[in-house]
Every structure is written in structure tokens, then in C-alpha cells.
Amino acid sequence: MTDPVRPQLTRLGLFRVKSHDVFIELTLRLCRTADTLYDFSKLYFAVGIGGRYSEEHTICFRLRQSGVVERMRLLIPPEGSAAGWIRLRLEAFVRSYGACEVVSARLVPEDGGELSRQAYLIGLKSKVRAQVIQSELLQRATVPHLPESLSIELTAACNLHCSHCSSHGDESEHLLNNRRPPLNAEVLETLAHEVFPYLTLVNLVGRGEPTMVSASQWNRFFELCEAYDVLVTCVTNGSFVKQRFDARKMRLLDTLTFSIDGMTDEVFTANRGGADLNTFMKNLDYFQSLRRDQRLLRRPRLGLSWTLKRNNIHQFPDFVRFAIEAGADLLYVRHLLLFRPGDATESLLGDPEMCNHYLSMGYELLKGSPMKLDVPPLAATA
């Protein structure tokens, strides 16, 4: 094994590309350090015997398990096939740390197997990713390619009726959305087979709680994501985490964000539509135990969401302390949006001094934290 203290650039050698060669086949064993978030690995290629490496000549890929030998394939770049020679260099851990063992590296022909199918998927997603970057640079209003990510509403239903929710805060809206049918199974199948091959990420969002769909539809959704190598992000109220997530789904989960909005039983229950804080914490602990499994190479991220209200602003510093202690990777904080006239009494927009007092306390605690922050600035007091 290589030195785990810092990222390694491992030279894999110079390869002659024969006419029947289609794939670069790598057999690797990666071990991440306990506190490292592995995202992906990067293979650099230089065309020809004297070619140079560059960031433009790279192929990104992901392995799934730590300490386990995994074999995968990547498409040989057209430039390499044309030149007849290709040199390869591996960065096993990008912006992270760990140890890498290269069991073998070779060029192989097409055999119609699963590894070959996965290689074509990686190539297709890489092409779309490059097209997205180009469209963003050109600031295109319309794009000539499929998306890199997609947001899907599996259901509009929710078991909670949080007072600040646009879809379930009102009793009539809550009942109406709970009567809406879930995403049609045939539509999901068609969407997956047509679009998922191009996607890197699917984001489960919408008016409802994504995990409230039936177990069969939930499992089928993850089966489709696994078949097309798509990662999943999800925002949840935490009620059904134990019923919907297991070790296998952790391999496909990019981020699970829990909405909390209160650090005591009284405030949590008031803001989370009657949910129980103790049950919420047990479900969060269950997710923590799954994502911290040392066998996972790419550990799912934990996100925590907080809506700023008059009844919970004093608990914001405690929320930040909790997030730090929980090892959260993402903190999403927003001001209360006013969907109904009665919501105005809980808004902090009319009391910037109090709001800034507690926000400042929380933000001070976050200084130096590696957490990704999506938080509002301090309010203007003039």
C-alpha cells in the first residue's frame, strides 16, 4: 500500500493501443482514512510516447468499497487509439486522503459484459458533464444537451404538517396533497431508461416527503439508480429513515438532509407538525451508523436544515453546536417564507437586532469549520 499521509499520483505505465483494444481496465484497492470524504478518483492520460499530462486529459470515476479489490473499465480516449500509445497516471484520492494499491492496469477489448456497460455509462456522463461546463461558460439560455442532474418529486404526500410549509402548513392543502397519487411507475421507468444514463445525480425534492412512497416504488427507484450509476440526494423529515435506507442504498446516496427546526421537544414539536424529537434523533443516529461504516469508500454526506423563526432563533447556536458534534457536511439555513397571513408573526424580518444577535453567535462557532454553508447574511439594521 502507498503512503496514506497525502494524495498519491501513481504512474501506471506506457501502453500500446492495439486495434481491438477498447477499454482501460483497472484493478484497485483503495482505503480511505477514517475522517476523509472520498468523492472520486481521477485517471490522467497522455497521448503518444512523449505526450504530457494535463487536467484536460482526465477521466473521473468512483469506487464504492474501502479495503476491497474492485475491477472497473474506462473507455480508451479516441486520441489514445489514434496515436497508438497512451501513458496513464492515477490520482486515487482527489482532495482527500487514503491508501491505494494498484493490483493491475491493462488495455482490453470489448466483451459485452457488465464492466463494459459501466464503462460506456461513465463515458456518457463525462461527455454530458463537459457539455454542461461549456454551456455554463457560454451562459446559454437553452442548451443542446441533456442535463447532468435532475429533480424528481416521487410524492406530494407528507406525514407531517409543519406550519411554515407551503404544501402542508394549511390543513386543507395538507389533505389535498396527501390525496395526490405518487409518481406513476411507468413514467418513472420511462424517465429512468431515457435520461438516467446521462445523469450524475438525482435530487428527490417536491411538495412531499420522498420516503413516504411505497417500499416497492422506493426500492425500484434505487434499483434504477444503481443500474445507471446515478447518485441520489434527498431532503427528509427523518420519519422513515430506518424503513427506507440500508447498507446497499448508502452506496448510491450522495447527501441526506434532515430538516429539524428545533432543539427542544416543545419547539421541535411546534415547528415540525407534531413530530417527536426523540424519534427524530433515533432515526438520525441510525443514518449516522450506516454512513460511518468503514467499508464504505464514498461516505454519504449529512445535511441539516433549519428555518429561522421567532420561536427558534434563540436555539440557533445550539443547532450549530449540534451540527458540529454530529459531523454534518452541509448546513442549510433560511428565513421563514410567508405563505399565509398568519405566518407573519413568526417572521424575524421585523426584528433584525434579535436575529443578528443569535446568528452572530452561531456563525462565530462555525469559523474554521469544514462544513459547506448555505446560510443568510446578517440582516441590515438601518
Secondary structure, 3 states (H helix, E strand, C coil): CCCCCCCCEEEEEEEECCCCEEEEEEEEEEEECCCCCCCCEEEEEEECCCCCCCCCCEEEECCCECCCEEEEEEECCHHHHHHCEEEEEEECCCCCCEEEEEEEEEEEECCCCHHHHHHHHHHHHHHHHHHHHHHHHHCCCCCCCCCCEEEECCCCCCCCCCCCCCCCCCHHHHHHHHHCCCCCHHHHHHHHHHHHHHCCEEEECCCCCHHHCCHHHHHHHHHHHHHCCCEEEEEECCCCHHHHCCHHHHCCEEEEEEECCCCCHHHHHHHCCCCCHHHHHHHHHHHHHHHCCCCECCCCEEEEEEEECCCCHHHHHHHHHHHHHHCCCEEEEEECCCCCHHHHHHCCCCCHHHHHHHHHHHHHHCCCCCCEEECCCCCCCC
